[in-house]
Every structure is written in structure tokens, then in C-alpha cells.
Amino acid sequence: MGFFDKLVGFLGWRKREVNVLVAGLDNSGKSTLLNHFKPDEYRTTDVVPTIGFNVEKFQYKNISFTAFDMSGQGRYRNLWEHYYKDCQGVIFVVDSSDRLRFVVAKDELDSLLINPDVATRAIPILIFANKMDVKEAMSPVRISTAFELERISSKPWHICASNAVTGEGLNEGVEWLTDQIWNYMERR
């Protein structure tokens, strides 16, 4: 280890590696959201639906994220729980314009929150109210009310308006998540 590496380690500037689970119903924009954080040379212009799960890596500040992009199709949602134990944060993506499936999305978030591997830890939950550019989109405040997010008292949570196609709101949300993960890791 060189002098610079020792200095970086001593000052606490070393990069941290964390796992985050990216969940939500199909067609909510999870893969498109993660595509935004890839380096330019790895971004794709044609994002396809995830079957099963994908693993994506990206960096934000001094954190190296390994994101488990989970399929939101009904037959694959039972896979989510296999990743709860090893994650240090959750990104839950909601299609703000898909009012017909809000109840399903709320039920899936509720199931995630009561799972013992999530419920017993104060891991941060970031909710992206995605597709805010669509005319029928509900505001983050209305989604927060519909999902009864105020009842989440055992862990930090944040809801953020976003548009995964343009990147609007994504940095704000991941900034919050990064700060919360740092705090979570410091408490452990």
C-alpha cells in the first residue's frame, strides 16, 4: 500500500461498496433509472424490461453501488426477498402515472417493509415517484399519502419526483440515499 492509499484510508476517504435493491412494479422505470448512472460509454438508448434481475454498478461520490435491478413482473417479485439481507439501501420506483396499479405497488412496498430482513434494520428507503413528465402523474405528496409513508418510523425514507428518461430528480434522490447509507454504515 502506497503513501497516498494509507493517507486516504487514515482520513476516511476510501470508497465504500454497498448493495442496493432496486424494486418496483414492471414498467416503472427501474432499468432506465440505473442506465442514467452508467458511464456514458455503457449507457444504452434502448432499455429492455428486466427478466429475473440484472446487476448494475455505478459510483456516486465515494460510494460504489452494486444495484440489484429486480424484475417487477408478478412472477418474479418473489425473488426480491433473496436480496434483502445483503442490501444497505432500497430504491423503490413507482410509476406516478399508473394509478390503476397503485394498490399493487403499495402492497409490494408493504411486503418489502415487513420482511424481517428489512424490518429489523434501519436501512434507508428511497422512493422515486417516476414518470413525472406524464400528464396523469400524481405528485410525490399524493403518492406519499396513498402509500401511507408516514407510518414508516423505524427507518429513514424519502420520496423524490423523477423522470428516469431525462434524469430529472435522480441525482437528488441518490444524493439523499448516499448520505443515509453513510449514516447507516457509521452507526453499525
Phi, psi and omega in degrees: 000127181282171180303314182298317179298320178295317179297315179300315179296318180296320182278357178078023182266001183298143178292144176253148177249130181225156175253133174233143176264129177249109186232168180150169180294162177300147179068021178273340177112018183299309182293323178295320177300312181293328178301326180300327185270355177287152172301151184310320184289346180253356178291147178244148179270345182238092180276128181254155179300143180280133174250121184078260176201159173234153175248123179238146177240139174207163181241143174216122186055229181263023179243131174261114183268134164251112185255125176266101182276103186268139175297140179261002178293143185311317185288347180254352185296335179292346176288335185307314188297341178288348183250354183299316187299324186261009181261148177255003178188159179232133170249117179249123185254129180242132172283105185296343182261355184263071184297331181296334183250014177301319182297318179295315179298318178298316179299319180293320177295318178300316179298319177299313185292332181267353177297132183305329180288345176252316186298328185272001181235149181269043180288144182286145179241116176256125178249120174265119172275089191272167179064040181292349178281346181282136185306320184276005184297138175272148180290158176303326179295316180292323177293318178302318178292313181299325181270358180053047184293336181298342180283348178282103184244349185265001181205154178289142176217158181208139174246137187223130175291140182210162171222101186295334180291315181268343182091358182298127177085347185291315180296321178301314181294314181290330173300312178300313182298318179300313178299317181293321178295319175303313180298317180298316181290328178291327181285338185281000000 
